[in-house]
């Protein structure tokens, strides 16, 4: 298996975990390997979520992207500096 195939396989697994957050089975899921935030963003939009604000802290490339499905709010956050540990969670109301 090459890197492209491994990345696609991991995204398939991670997207199923995201679905568990969207369905209320999990509160949060964290990626253990790098997944491009725009790939996750595209996936969330394909599930009907609307993207809200993008916040960053600047020099460390940390980011927080907010989403909503009309009833619940979600956050994707991660670090460009470390290029790992992207987390997707349902936000506290």
N, C-alpha and C positions, 0 to 999 in steps of 0.2 A: 504494500500500500504506500503510495507516495503522499507528500504533504497535502496536496490539493484534495485528494480523496479522504484523508484523515480529517481535514478541516470540515469538509462537507458532512462526514459521518458525525463528528462532534456537534456540529450545528443542528443536525437532525435530532440528536439526543437532547441538546439544550432547549430547542424549541418545544419539545414535549414537556420539559420542566416548566417553561414559560406558560404553557397551556394549563398546567396544574395551578399556577398562581392565578391565572385568569378565571379558572373554574372554582377557586376557593379552597382547593385541596392543600395548597402551601401558601405561606405568607411571603416567602422569599426564596430565590434561587440564585446561586453564584457560580459563575464560570470559573473553571480551574485552568483554562487555557485561553489564549487570545482569540476573541471573535470580534470582527469589525463592528463597531457600534452602528454604522449605517446599515449593515446587514440585519441586525436586530431591529433597528428602527423600521426598515422595510417590512419585516415580519409582523411587528406590532401594528403597523398601519394596515396590513393585509387582514388582520384580525378585527379591524373596525375601530381601533383606538385612534384618537386624535392627539397629535403632539402639541404640547403646550410650550412653556418656557424652557430654554436651555440656559443653565447657570454653569459658570466655571470659576475656578479660583486662580486662574492665570498661570503662574510659572510652573506648577506641578502638573498641569494638564488634567486636573481632576474635573469631572463634569457630572451634572445631574440633569436629566431630561425628564420632564413630566408628561404624563399621558392621562387621558380620561376616556372611558367608554360611555359617559353620560350618567352613570350611577356611581362608579368607583374611580378613584385616582390611583395611579401607579407611578413609580419612579424607576428609571434605569440610571445607574451611576457606575462610574469607573474611573480609571486612571490611565491616561495616555503615556505617562512617564514609565509606569511599570508594565503597561500593555497587557495586563491580566486583571482578574478579579472584577469583571463586570457583573453587577448585581441587578436583578429585576425584582421589585417587591410591590405589594399593595401598600398604599399609603394609609396612615392612620387618619381617620376622619375626625 
